[in-house]
Amino acid sequence: MLCRNRLKQLISSMFFLGAFLAMSFSYAQDTSRANNPADGKVRNIDGVAAVVNTGFVTRKEIDDRIASLQKQSTKLPEASSLRKFVLERLIIEKIQLQNAELEGARVSNKELEKILTDIAGKNKLSYAEFKAKVIASGTSFERYQELLRDDIIVSRYREREVDSKIKISDAEIDNFILERNRAMAGGAPGSSPAANGGAEEIDVAQIFIPVDAAAGAGAQAEARKKADALLRDARGDVDFMQLGAMAAKENPNIKFQDLGYRAPDRLPQIFYEAIRNTGGGQVANAVVKSPAGYHVLKVLDRRGVSAGSPAQAVAQEPVSSTPQNVSITQTNSRHILLKTRAGFSDQDAERRLQGYRDQVRAKTADFGDLAKKYSEDGSAANGGSLGWMNPGDLVPEFEQAMNRLQIGEVSNPVKSQFGWHLIQVMERRESQLTVEKQREFARAAIRERKFEQAYQDWIRELRDTATVKILNVDDAATSAPR
């Protein structure tokens, strides 16, 4: 819901650029972008794996992408299908870049230079230091610029094209707001009634198996197979959180968490639909698929909201079908973010944040100063400030930890999909969520629901309309063509 939300928006540019930097640094070999099939020299050196419209994908590109994925400790498909999986991804990327360039998508040298300067700054490096680090990674700076330019072009093209395919009517927005207000007033339609017949809260835990939405059928099938196996295990006599911990130990990309007690409207819609009629202590009937991967869900508990609580008080009021302003509690917080990466583990991040927390609590350091110096988030320049946040604006694990804090209190280290956070609450206030803001929220939430299907439809359309000929996928670049 708004991707849980402004935290993601505030740090998305940092993560996009940082991830690209890390990926590029892992390319010890240069991934050749050869687009002219008439170039016999490149063909003879690398070998062509597939012709894609007027360009091609080389066997060396496949080798380099596999090497990059292996260096990122990514869980990969079986060796027998890995090259086919990687080739398919490269084909899709090549088609997107070709189409974007045909439509005139460009990134000027001036704009690219500014982006590179921003990347260097966000990695706390001067431009010269950053350039030297790129070169030391084993690729030329010119090649890095080329890769970055292509990635930006494709990302912008993809966002524009997919957005244009998502249609959201005013009626859909009106219905979303109405159902959400009904859920806030007395539980979402179709939910099991709470013990006292009023509103309820649901404690849901999940085991999350991530998989790239653009991944090929092999990677999707493997992730789904793992999720189905975990679902079967979860139905047995096993502690769900321990099961998640064991899965995460086997594959560090797998995450598990207890979302805590939440009203139905505060759960992701796809989660609520999956556990709508699931009792406490029971596992959802099926694995949930989201744009980010697969989720195995268990309802740890369901409880009624006690009489006199704000939610119960709302439930006593009739729900109007006319959109109205809604009273909410906003929180002004700041945070320090550390991202895990090669050579810097979860344990390292947690230990370092605990040190910062102890300094703030002992009043030997200021939280804002530490954020400016150490946070790996775009908010670092502002002392880690996130500004005023509405309920649902932040990813669940961050918001859950934040809501438990008193004003001025500093949290223990908190892990989210972005990394590790140290959180401090500065202020809270009561506010009104206007009808206009509700419609904005509803539009974003509906878009998120529809995005995965629209994206997959778009990818299939691109692939189906492209001219692709597979020549040799099985051999590495150093192998003689068969």
C-alpha distance (Angstrom), angle and dihedral (degrees) to the residues before:
residue distance angle dihedral
M1 . . .
L2 3.78 . .
C3 3.81 80.3 .
R4 3.80 84.9 -78.2
N5 3.29 80.5 -66.7
R6 3.77 151.4 -163.8
L7 3.79 89.8 53.1
K8 3.77 86.3 58.9
Q9 3.79 91.4 46.0
L10 3.79 93.1 48.1
I11 3.78 94.8 51.5
S12 3.80 100.9 28.7
S13 3.80 93.9 96.0
M14 3.79 90.9 50.2
F15 3.79 92.8 49.8
F16 3.78 94.1 43.5
L17 3.77 92.5 52.8
G18 3.79 95.0 37.6
A19 3.79 92.7 49.5
F20 3.77 90.6 48.3
L21 3.79 90.0 49.9
A22 3.79 91.8 50.7
M23 3.78 91.6 46.6
S24 3.78 92.1 49.4
F25 3.80 92.5 47.5
S26 3.80 88.6 54.9
Y27 3.79 91.2 59.2
A28 3.79 99.0 95.7
Q29 3.78 85.3 166.7
D30 3.79 123.5 52.9
T31 3.80 112.0 -108.5
S32 3.77 102.3 -137.4
R33 3.78 116.9 -133.9
A34 3.77 100.2 -157.3
N35 3.78 113.1 173.2
N36 3.79 103.9 163.1
P37 3.80 112.0 81.0
A38 3.79 89.6 -165.8
D39 3.82 91.3 66.1
G40 3.81 98.5 106.2
K41 3.79 93.6 179.3
V42 3.81 93.3 62.1
R43 3.79 90.7 41.8
N44 3.79 92.1 53.5
I45 3.81 93.7 47.3
D46 3.77 100.1 42.4
G47 3.78 107.5 17.5
V48 3.78 121.6 -132.2
A49 3.80 116.8 -97.9
A50 3.80 97.1 -179.6
V51 3.80 139.5 -0.6
V52 3.82 110.7 -133.3
N53 3.80 113.8 -168.0
T54 3.83 103.4 -64.3
G55 3.80 94.5 -14.5
F56 3.76 138.6 51.0
V57 3.79 146.0 -139.4
T58 3.79 116.0 -125.9
R59 3.77 128.9 -144.3
K60 3.81 88.0 -120.6
E61 3.81 89.8 58.9
I62 3.80 88.4 55.5
D63 3.82 91.4 48.3
D64 3.80 92.2 49.3
R65 3.80 93.9 47.5
I66 3.81 91.3 50.4
A67 3.82 90.3 48.9
S68 3.81 89.7 50.3
L69 3.81 92.8 49.9
Q70 3.79 91.3 48.0
K71 3.80 91.6 51.9
Q72 3.81 89.4 52.6
S73 3.83 89.5 57.0
T74 3.80 88.6 -122.8
K75 3.80 115.6 168.1
L76 3.78 103.2 -114.3
P77 3.79 135.7 -164.1
E78 3.80 120.1 -97.9
A79 3.79 113.9 -67.3
S80 3.82 90.9 -110.8
S81 3.81 92.0 63.0
L82 3.82 100.6 26.4
R83 3.79 97.0 92.0
K84 3.81 92.0 47.9
F85 3.82 89.8 49.1
V86 3.81 92.5 50.5
L87 3.81 93.3 43.9
E88 3.79 91.2 53.5
R89 3.81 91.0 52.0
L90 3.80 91.4 48.9
I91 3.81 90.7 49.4
I92 3.81 91.3 52.8
E93 3.81 91.0 47.5
K94 3.80 91.4 48.4
I95 3.82 92.0 50.6
Q96 3.81 91.7 49.3
L97 3.80 92.6 49.9
Q98 3.80 92.5 46.8
N99 3.81 92.5 50.2
A100 3.80 92.5 45.2
E101 3.80 91.6 52.2
L102 3.82 91.9 46.1
E103 3.80 88.5 55.7
G104 3.78 90.4 52.7
A105 3.81 99.3 -103.9
R106 3.78 108.4 165.6
V107 3.79 141.2 168.7
S108 3.80 110.6 -154.2
N109 3.79 121.8 -136.0
K110 3.81 89.5 -114.5
E111 3.81 92.3 52.9
L112 3.80 91.9 45.7
E113 3.80 90.5 50.4
K114 3.81 90.4 53.5
I115 3.81 91.6 49.3
L116 3.81 90.8 49.9
T117 3.80 90.3 50.1
D118 3.82 89.5 51.1
I119 3.82 91.3 49.8
A120 3.79 90.9 51.4
G121 3.80 91.8 48.5
K122 3.79 94.1 48.0
N123 3.79 89.3 51.3
K124 3.83 88.0 50.8
L125 3.80 92.5 -115.7
S126 3.77 133.3 124.4
Y127 3.80 115.5 -117.8
A128 3.81 90.4 -105.3
E129 3.82 92.2 49.2
F130 3.77 91.0 48.2
K131 3.80 92.4 50.2
A132 3.81 90.6 49.1
K133 3.79 91.0 50.9
V134 3.79 91.7 52.1
I135 3.79 91.3 50.7
A136 3.81 91.5 46.2
S137 3.82 88.8 55.8
G138 3.80 89.6 68.5
T139 3.80 102.9 -100.4
S140 3.78 130.1 94.4
F141 3.79 119.2 -105.6
E142 3.80 89.2 -124.1
R143 3.80 89.9 56.9
Y144 3.78 90.8 48.3
Q145 3.82 89.7 52.5
E146 3.80 90.1 50.0
L147 3.82 92.8 50.5
L148 3.80 91.7 47.5
R149 3.80 93.1 48.1
D150 3.82 91.3 50.9
D151 3.80 92.2 47.5
I152 3.81 92.5 51.7
I153 3.81 91.9 47.7
V154 3.81 92.9 50.1
S155 3.82 93.5 45.0
R156 3.80 92.8 52.4
Y157 3.78 92.5 44.7
R158 3.80 92.4 48.7
E159 3.79 93.5 49.0
R160 3.80 92.4 49.0
E161 3.78 95.0 46.4
V162 3.80 97.1 45.9
D163 3.81 93.0 43.9
S164 3.78 89.9 53.7
K165 3.82 90.2 57.9
I166 3.81 95.3 53.2
K167 3.79 111.4 89.0
I168 3.81 119.1 -170.4
S169 3.80 119.8 -176.8
D170 3.80 127.1 -152.3
A171 3.81 87.6 -117.5
E172 3.80 91.1 58.6
I173 3.80 90.1 51.1
D174 3.81 92.3 47.8
N175 3.81 91.5 49.8
F176 3.80 92.1 47.5
I177 3.81 92.1 53.0
L178 3.80 92.1 45.5
E179 3.81 93.6 50.2
R180 3.79 91.4 45.2
N181 3.80 92.2 51.5
R182 3.81 90.2 47.6
A183 3.79 89.5 51.9
M184 3.80 90.7 50.5
A185 3.78 90.2 49.0
G186 3.77 100.3 48.8
G187 3.77 116.1 -16.3
A188 3.76 127.9 -66.5
P189 3.79 118.0 -68.6
G190 3.75 113.3 -85.8
S191 3.80 95.9 18.6
S192 3.76 121.3 134.0
P193 3.81 107.4 -96.0
A194 3.78 117.3 -108.9
A195 3.77 118.2 -110.6
N196 3.79 91.8 -98.6
G197 3.80 93.1 45.8
G198 3.81 92.2 -112.2
A199 3.77 138.6 92.8
E200 3.79 118.8 -32.9
E201 3.77 142.9 -157.8
I202 3.79 124.8 -144.7
D203 3.80 126.7 -149.7
V204 3.82 106.8 -149.1
A205 3.80 129.0 -179.1
Q206 3.78 125.4 -166.3
I207 3.79 141.6 -165.4
F208 3.80 108.1 -152.6
I209 3.82 124.5 -156.6
P210 3.82 106.6 -168.7
V211 3.79 122.5 -147.4
D212 3.79 129.2 168.6
A213 3.80 112.2 -104.8
A214 3.80 88.0 -134.9
A215 3.81 93.2 51.5
G216 3.75 117.8 121.4
A217 3.77 126.9 -106.3
G218 3.81 92.3 -90.5
A219 3.80 95.3 58.3
Q220 3.81 92.0 42.6
A221 3.79 91.5 50.6
E222 3.79 92.6 48.4
A223 3.80 92.8 50.3
R224 3.81 91.0 47.2
K225 3.80 90.7 49.1
K226 3.80 90.6 53.1
A227 3.81 91.5 47.2
D228 3.81 92.0 50.1
A229 3.82 90.5 49.9
L230 3.81 91.0 51.2
L231 3.81 90.3 48.1
R232 3.81 90.1 54.0
D233 3.79 91.2 48.5
A234 3.81 91.6 47.4
R235 3.80 90.4 58.0
G236 3.79 89.8 60.9
D237 3.77 130.5 76.4
V238 3.79 96.2 -70.7
D239 3.80 136.3 118.4
F240 3.81 105.5 -106.5
M241 3.80 95.9 -144.5
Q242 3.80 91.7 47.4
L243 3.80 88.4 50.8
G244 3.80 88.5 53.1
A245 3.80 91.4 48.1
M246 3.81 91.6 52.0
A247 3.81 91.4 48.5
A248 3.81 91.1 49.2
K249 3.79 90.9 49.5
E250 3.80 89.6 53.7
N251 3.82 92.3 45.6
P252 3.84 116.9 16.8
N253 3.82 90.4 -158.3
I254 3.81 90.1 68.6
K255 3.81 113.0 90.8
F256 3.79 131.8 -163.2
Q257 3.78 130.7 -171.6
D258 3.78 146.3 159.0
L259 3.81 107.4 -123.6
G260 3.81 91.7 -160.0
Y261 3.79 126.9 -137.6
R262 3.79 112.0 -29.5
A263 3.78 136.3 169.1
P264 3.83 111.0 -115.8
D265 3.81 92.2 -104.8
R266 3.81 90.2 56.4
L267 3.80 92.7 58.9
P268 3.81 121.7 84.2
Q269 3.79 105.7 -92.6
I270 3.80 93.4 -121.7
F271 3.81 89.5 52.5
Y272 3.78 93.1 50.9
E273 3.78 93.2 47.8
A274 3.82 89.1 53.2
I275 3.84 96.0 49.9
R276 3.82 99.2 30.0
N277 3.81 93.2 117.0
T278 3.81 98.6 23.9
G279 3.79 116.0 118.7
G280 3.78 127.0 -137.0
G281 3.79 113.2 -74.3
Q282 3.81 92.4 21.7
V283 3.78 131.8 115.0
A284 3.81 122.2 -126.7
N285 3.80 113.4 -96.8
A286 3.80 94.2 -120.0
V287 3.77 142.9 18.7
V288 3.82 113.6 -92.6
K289 3.81 118.3 -130.1
S290 3.82 118.7 -151.2
P291 3.83 131.8 168.9
A292 3.82 87.8 -96.1
G293 3.81 98.3 50.7
Y294 3.81 141.3 -83.6
H295 3.80 128.2 -29.5
V296 3.81 129.0 -159.1
L297 3.82 108.1 -159.7
K298 3.78 134.1 -162.8
V299 3.81 127.6 -176.1
L300 3.79 104.1 -135.6
D301 3.80 93.6 -177.0
R302 3.80 144.8 -18.3
R303 3.79 120.5 -150.7
G304 3.77 137.6 176.7
V305 3.77 118.9 -116.4
S306 3.79 108.3 -108.3
A307 3.80 119.9 -112.1
G308 3.76 113.1 -92.6
S309 3.80 94.6 29.0
P310 3.82 117.4 126.5
A311 3.81 92.0 -109.7
Q312 3.82 91.8 50.6
A313 3.77 90.9 47.3
V314 3.79 89.2 54.3
A315 3.79 90.0 49.4
Q316 3.81 90.4 60.7
E317 3.79 90.0 61.8
P318 3.81 119.8 80.8
V319 3.77 114.8 -110.8
S320 3.78 113.1 -118.5
S321 3.77 119.5 -142.1
T322 3.81 87.3 -144.1
P323 3.83 112.6 87.5
Q324 3.80 111.6 -109.5
N325 3.77 137.3 179.1
V326 3.83 112.8 -87.0
S327 3.82 125.9 -144.7
I328 3.82 112.7 -125.1
T329 3.79 139.7 168.8
Q330 3.80 113.7 -118.5
T331 3.80 123.4 -159.4
N332 3.78 128.3 -153.0
S333 3.80 109.2 -154.6
R334 3.79 142.3 155.9
H335 3.77 132.0 -152.0
I336 3.79 146.9 -171.4
L337 3.80 114.7 -133.5
L338 3.80 126.5 -158.7
K339 3.81 120.8 -177.7
T340 3.79 122.8 -149.0
R341 3.79 117.1 -129.6
A342 3.76 141.0 149.2
G343 3.81 107.3 -39.6
F344 3.83 93.0 12.2
S345 3.79 112.8 78.9
D346 3.80 134.7 -171.4
Q347 3.79 88.1 -98.0
D348 3.81 91.4 53.1
A349 3.81 92.3 50.1
E350 3.80 93.5 46.2
R351 3.81 92.5 47.8
R352 3.79 93.0 49.3
L353 3.82 92.9 48.5
Q354 3.79 90.6 49.2
G355 3.78 87.2 55.9
Y356 3.80 91.4 52.3
R357 3.81 90.5 47.0
D358 3.81 91.6 52.4
Q359 3.82 90.6 50.2
V360 3.82 92.0 51.9
R361 3.80 92.8 46.1
A362 3.80 90.9 48.9
K363 3.83 88.6 47.8
T364 3.78 92.0 -125.9
A365 3.82 91.2 120.8
D366 3.80 137.8 27.5
F367 3.80 117.5 -119.7
G368 3.81 93.1 -136.5
D369 3.81 92.9 50.7
L370 3.81 90.9 50.6
A371 3.81 90.4 49.3
K372 3.81 92.0 51.5
K373 3.79 90.9 50.1
Y374 3.80 103.3 39.0
S375 3.83 112.7 15.0
E376 3.81 115.4 110.9
D377 3.79 92.9 -154.0
G378 3.78 131.5 100.0
S379 3.82 87.8 -115.6
A380 3.83 91.1 65.9
A381 3.81 92.7 95.1
N382 3.83 88.2 59.6
G383 3.79 94.1 49.2
G384 3.80 91.9 -94.4
S385 3.81 93.5 -61.3
L386 3.81 115.6 162.3
G387 3.79 94.8 -178.1
W388 3.79 124.4 -141.1
M389 3.80 112.7 -16.5
N390 3.80 128.8 -163.9
P391 3.82 122.4 -143.9
G392 3.80 108.0 -81.3
D393 3.81 95.1 23.5
L394 3.81 94.0 106.2
V395 3.78 133.7 56.1
P396 3.84 110.1 -86.7
E397 3.82 99.7 -111.0
F398 3.81 91.9 49.6
E399 3.80 93.9 45.8
Q400 3.79 93.2 45.5
A401 3.81 91.7 54.1
M402 3.81 92.0 43.2
N403 3.80 93.0 51.9
R404 3.81 91.3 56.2
L405 3.83 92.5 57.6
Q406 3.78 126.7 95.7
I407 3.81 118.5 -135.7
G408 3.80 108.6 -73.4
E409 3.80 93.4 13.1
V410 3.82 121.2 130.2
S411 3.80 120.5 -140.5
N412 3.76 130.5 -133.8
P413 3.83 112.9 -104.9
V414 3.82 110.3 -65.1
K415 3.80 124.8 -159.4
S416 3.80 123.3 -144.6
Q417 3.79 135.7 160.6
F418 3.82 87.7 -83.4
G419 3.80 98.3 54.1
W420 3.81 134.7 -92.5
H421 3.80 123.2 -25.7
L422 3.78 137.6 -164.5
I423 3.82 108.7 -158.1
Q424 3.78 133.3 -160.7
V425 3.82 123.7 -176.0
M426 3.80 112.7 -141.2
E427 3.83 104.0 177.0
R428 3.80 144.3 -12.3
R429 3.78 129.7 -154.2
E430 3.78 141.1 172.3
S431 3.78 114.1 -114.2
Q432 3.77 143.4 164.6
L433 3.79 121.9 -105.5
T434 3.78 100.0 -145.1
V435 3.77 123.8 -140.0
E436 3.79 88.1 -112.2
K437 3.83 91.3 55.3
Q438 3.81 90.7 45.9
R439 3.79 89.5 54.6
E440 3.80 90.6 48.1
F441 3.81 89.8 51.2
A442 3.80 91.7 46.0
R443 3.80 93.1 50.2
A444 3.81 91.4 50.7
A445 3.81 92.6 46.9
I446 3.82 93.2 48.9
R447 3.79 90.1 46.5
E448 3.80 89.8 53.2
R449 3.80 90.8 51.7
K450 3.79 91.2 51.5
F451 3.79 98.6 38.7
E452 3.81 98.5 82.7
Q453 3.80 94.1 53.3
A454 3.81 92.5 42.9
Y455 3.80 91.0 49.4
Q456 3.81 93.9 49.0
D457 3.83 91.0 46.8
W458 3.79 90.1 50.7
I459 3.82 93.1 49.3
R460 3.82 91.0 49.7
E461 3.79 90.5 48.8
L462 3.82 91.8 50.8
R463 3.79 92.0 48.1
D464 3.80 94.6 45.6
T465 3.80 94.5 50.3
A466 3.82 95.6 45.3
T467 3.79 124.1 91.5
V468 3.79 105.5 -123.0
K469 3.79 128.1 170.5
I470 3.81 119.4 -176.1
L471 3.81 110.3 -146.4
N472 3.81 107.9 165.0
V473 3.77 125.3 -7.7
D474 3.81 102.2 153.2
D475 3.80 101.8 63.7
A476 3.81 125.0 77.8
A477 3.79 117.4 -128.4
T478 3.82 91.1 -101.2
S479 3.81 91.7 54.2
A480 3.77 121.4 94.1
P481 3.84 112.6 -110.9
R482 3.76 112.6 -102.3
